[in-house]
Amino acid sequence: MPRIRLLAAVTLATLHFLPAQTLLTPTPQAMPYRDASLSTEARVEDLVSRMTLDEKVSQLINTAPGIPRLGVPAYDWWNEGLHGIARSGYATMFPQAIGMAATWDEALLGQMGTVTSIEARAKYNEAIRHDNHSIYFGLTIWSPNINIFRDPRWGRGQETYGEDPYLTGRLGVAFIKGLQGEDPNYYRAIATPKHFAVHSGPESDRHRFNVDPSPHDLWDTYLPAFRAAITEGKADSLMCAYNAIDKQPACANKELLDEILRKDWGFKGFVTSDCGAVDDFFWTSAHRFSPDAEQASVAAVRAGTDTNCGRTYLSLGDAVHAGLIQESELDVPLKRLFTARMKLGLFDPALKVPFAAVPFSEVNSAAHRQTALEAARKSMVLLKNDSDMLPLHDVKTIAVVGPNAASLTGLEGNYNAIPKDPVLPVDAIAAEFREAKVIYAQGSPYAETVSLPAPRTLFHPTANSPAEGLTGEYFADDSFAGRPVATRVDKQIDFNWNAAKPMEAVPAEHFAVRWTGTIAAPAAGDYTFNVKLGDCYPCQDVEAYSVYLDGKKLASFRTEARESRGRTDKSFTLSLADTKRHPFRVEYTHRA
């Protein structure tokens, strides 16, 4: 999952005898659950009744494996689409959610949802053609975030529509309707509003904090948008939060998930946990609500959390054997989950499902980009323009200052689509004002301990070149064999090649890049750097890098096919005794 950033198968006729049970077992295609003429309820009932206990348990986590004997393919419930379908290659990217809120345009939010789900279908259809059932290629989209952004110190407020419950509700409903579509028989995708409920920081304590809202604040501030998402938007899924409410973890909170969500609001869909939220029930550093994984899983299932992002629910088999829960109780969440897959058309003939024909050409199409452009323009708010200073005219020198001007992450936000050919603000300004001298300075960091992309002002392609950046050589394999297929000057090492390739000439599955040039410090001293690679669970990527200064290797790192989330970088120090330009090289390889 490459995001690389340099940071501060003639027969003989034989008569066989088969036992009666084998003769009576239909093929998966002949099982009643495959009969699209039956009701969804009858089909789901038939499928779940055929599963063993182990098979049932396996289907209750987000990375649900296939059940070949029943013809059930693997499915990963985790996909992201906050402002464009995310983490699965290039796609149309919209402004971050807080920017979309600044448009005050419900119809536009509906269009964004429509574009996002069309591209999700296009990517899903293409993935299935290649037998890819991986994370981020499914049709259950874990968006929108409709938490209330009350405290600016909460680091994830940008994912929300702001502090107003009414506006959040209106925009959330529009986005959900656009995402799920209007077909009477099938969802185009399924929306998952999150995080239910009263979740808005502090981010550092999100796995353990408890909230005791007053009844008025709960119902007047934190629940209205969720109520609208369910009762008006008809969202078919919902995510429960990490935090506790009134000392009950949200994903085990029966008042929230049963009394309010299902009984009061009539919710018929499925609930997914936030990732690791059920673990928080028994981790000593979190809620300490349950003594172990088995009892935590039982509490969550009985409260109404249907699928677990993580692996804690795999303990439910042991819980059944221990008498903590009945096997029949697991049928409740299973039926909800398979009802959702039926409503997405995942077990029906492609000719019957209108969205199965969505072509890959819909991804990042010209029409979709135009909608995103409209959204970007409407999201910008000019607060003041004294003396008609804007637009600028007859400018000779422009100073662009600040880290957001040359940061891809600053442009993307998070839970984002992968933009193709992104243009950073400083480069856009230079392109617009070709006759002016544009000077860039990174300026202050976001916060004292937060790293930033190593600024382009450090690098030059050669010892004497006035240009900024490094020469990038791109290879069509991961061994640097042969000649590079392309060479260009990259102003900085800050790229997002998540399930995407750097350029048409290299394959997405394996490639390598070598950046060479010089580095010069603004002042003599020791400088701490790291190279941050992609962070993906449960991707199977293998990435590596090496860094050289003055011809000597200073640092290297390799990620094997990792099964869990973890650090993908390590720090190293460049000791520069002067401000002269020193030979500098970074080599990066990727295989997926």
Rosetta blueprint (number, residue, H / E / L):
1 M L
2 P L
3 R E
4 I E
5 R E
6 L E
7 L E
8 A L
9 A L
10 V L
11 T L
12 L L
13 A L
14 T L
15 L L
16 H L
17 F L
18 L L
19 P L
20 A H
21 Q H
22 T H
23 L H
24 L H
25 T L
26 P L
27 T L
28 P H
29 Q H
30 A H
31 M L
32 P H
33 Y H
34 R H
35 D L
36 A L
37 S L
38 L L
39 S L
40 T H
41 E H
42 A H
43 R H
44 V H
45 E H
46 D H
47 L H
48 V H
49 S H
50 R L
51 M L
52 T L
53 L H
54 D H
55 E H
56 K H
57 V H
58 S H
59 Q L
60 L L
61 I E
62 N L
63 T E
64 A E
65 P L
66 G L
67 I E
68 P H
69 R H
70 L H
71 G L
72 V E
73 P L
74 A L
75 Y E
76 D E
77 W L
78 W L
79 N E
80 E L
81 G L
82 L L
83 H E
84 G L
85 I L
86 A L
87 R L
88 S L
89 G L
90 Y E
91 A L
92 T L
93 M L
94 F L
95 P L
96 Q L
97 A H
98 I H
99 G H
100 M H
101 A H
102 A L
103 T L
104 W L
105 D L
106 E H
107 A H
108 L H
109 L H
110 G H
111 Q H
112 M H
113 G H
114 T H
115 V H
116 T H
117 S H
118 I H
119 E H
120 A H
121 R H
122 A H
123 K H
124 Y H
125 N H
126 E H
127 A H
128 I H
129 R H
130 H L
131 D L
132 N L
133 H L
134 S L
135 I L
136 Y L
137 F L
138 G L
139 L L
140 T E
141 I E
142 W L
143 S L
144 P L
145 N E
146 I L
147 N L
148 I L
149 F L
150 R L
151 D L
152 P L
153 R L
154 W L
155 G L
156 R L
157 G H
158 Q H
159 E H
160 T L
161 Y L
162 G L
163 E L
164 D L
165 P H
166 Y H
167 L H
168 T H
169 G H
170 R H
171 L H
172 G H
173 V H
174 A H
175 F H
176 I H
177 K H
178 G H
179 L H
180 Q H
181 G L
182 E L
183 D L
184 P L
185 N L
186 Y L
187 Y L
188 R L
189 A L
190 I E
191 A E
192 T L
193 P L
194 K E
195 H L
196 F E
197 A L
198 V L
199 H L
200 S L
201 G L
202 P L
203 E H
204 S H
205 D H
206 R L
207 H L
208 R L
209 F L
210 N E
211 V E
212 D L
213 P L
214 S L
215 P H
216 H H
217 D H
218 L H
219 W H
220 D H
221 T H
222 Y H
223 L L
224 P H
225 A H
226 F H
227 R H
228 A H
229 A H
230 I H
231 T H
232 E L
233 G L
234 K L
235 A L
236 D L
237 S E
238 L E
239 M E
240 C E
241 A L
242 Y L
243 N L
244 A E
245 I E
246 D L
247 K L
248 Q E
249 P E
250 A H
251 C H
252 A H
253 N L
254 K H
255 E H
256 L H
257 L H
258 D H
259 E H
260 I H
261 L H
262 R H
263 K H
264 D H
265 W L
266 G L
267 F L
268 K L
269 G L
270 F E
271 V E
272 T E
273 S E
274 D L
275 C L
276 G L
277 A L
278 V L
279 D H
280 D H
281 F H
282 F L
283 W L
284 T L
285 S L
286 A L
287 H L
288 R L
289 F L
290 S L
291 P L
292 D L
293 A H
294 E H
295 Q H
296 A H
297 S H
298 V H
299 A H
300 A H
301 V H
302 R H
303 A H
304 G L
305 T L
306 D L
307 T E
308 N E
309 C L
310 G L
311 R L
312 T H
313 Y H
314 L H
315 S H
316 L H
317 G H
318 D H
319 A H
320 V H
321 H H
322 A L
323 G L
324 L L
325 I L
326 Q L
327 E H
328 S H
329 E H
330 L H
331 D H
332 V H
333 P H
334 L H
335 K H
336 R H
337 L H
338 F H
339 T H
340 A H
341 R H
342 M H
343 K H
344 L L
345 G L
346 L L
347 F L
348 D L
349 P L
350 A H
351 L H
352 K H
353 V L
354 P H
355 F H
356 A H
357 A H
358 V L
359 P L
360 F H
361 S H
362 E H
363 V L
364 N L
365 S L
366 A H
367 A H
368 H H
369 R H
370 Q H
371 T H
372 A H
373 L H
374 E H
375 A H
376 A H
377 R H
378 K H
379 S H
380 M L
381 V L
382 L L
383 L L
384 K L
385 N L
386 D H
387 S H
388 D H
389 M L
390 L L
391 P L
392 L L
393 H L
394 D L
395 V L
396 K L
397 T E
398 I E
399 A E
400 V E
401 V E
402 G L
403 P H
404 N H
405 A H
406 A H
407 S L
408 L H
409 T H
410 G H
411 L H
412 E H
413 G L
414 N L
415 Y L
416 N E
417 A L
418 I E
419 P L
420 K L
421 D L
422 P L
423 V L
424 L L
425 P H
426 V H
427 D H
428 A H
429 I H
430 A H
431 A H
432 E H
433 F L
434 R L
435 E L
436 A L
437 K E
438 V E
439 I E
440 Y E
441 A E
442 Q L
443 G L
444 S L
445 P L
446 Y L
447 A L
448 E L
449 T L
450 V L
451 S L
452 L L
453 P E
454 A L
455 P L
456 R H
457 T H
458 L H
459 F E
460 H E
461 P L
462 T L
463 A L
464 N L
465 S L
466 P L
467 A L
468 E L
469 G L
470 L E
471 T E
472 G E
473 E E
474 Y E
475 F E
476 A L
477 D L
478 D L
479 S L
480 F L
481 A L
482 G L
483 R L
484 P L
485 V L
486 A E
487 T E
488 R E
489 V E
490 D E
491 K L
492 Q L
493 I L
494 D E
495 F E
496 N E
497 W L
498 N L
499 A L
500 A L
501 K L
502 P L
503 M L
504 E L
505 A L
506 V L
507 P L
508 A L
509 E L
510 H E
511 F E
512 A E
513 V E
514 R E
515 W E
516 T E
517 G E
518 T E
519 I E
520 A L
521 A L
522 P L
523 A L
524 A L
525 G E
526 D E
527 Y E
528 T E
529 F E
530 N E
531 V E
532 K E
533 L L
534 G L
535 D L
536 C L
537 Y L
538 P L
539 C L
540 Q L
541 D L
542 V E
543 E E
544 A E
545 Y E
546 S E
547 V E
548 Y E
549 L E
550 D L
551 G L
552 K E
553 K E
554 L E
555 A E
556 S E
557 F E
558 R E
559 T E
560 E L
561 A L
562 R L
563 E L
564 S L
565 R L
566 G L
567 R L
568 T L
569 D L
570 K L
571 S E
572 F E
573 T E
574 L E
575 S E
576 L E
577 A L
578 D L
579 T L
580 K L
581 R L
582 H E
583 P E
584 F E
585 R E
586 V E
587 E E
588 Y E
589 T E
590 H E
591 R E
592 A L
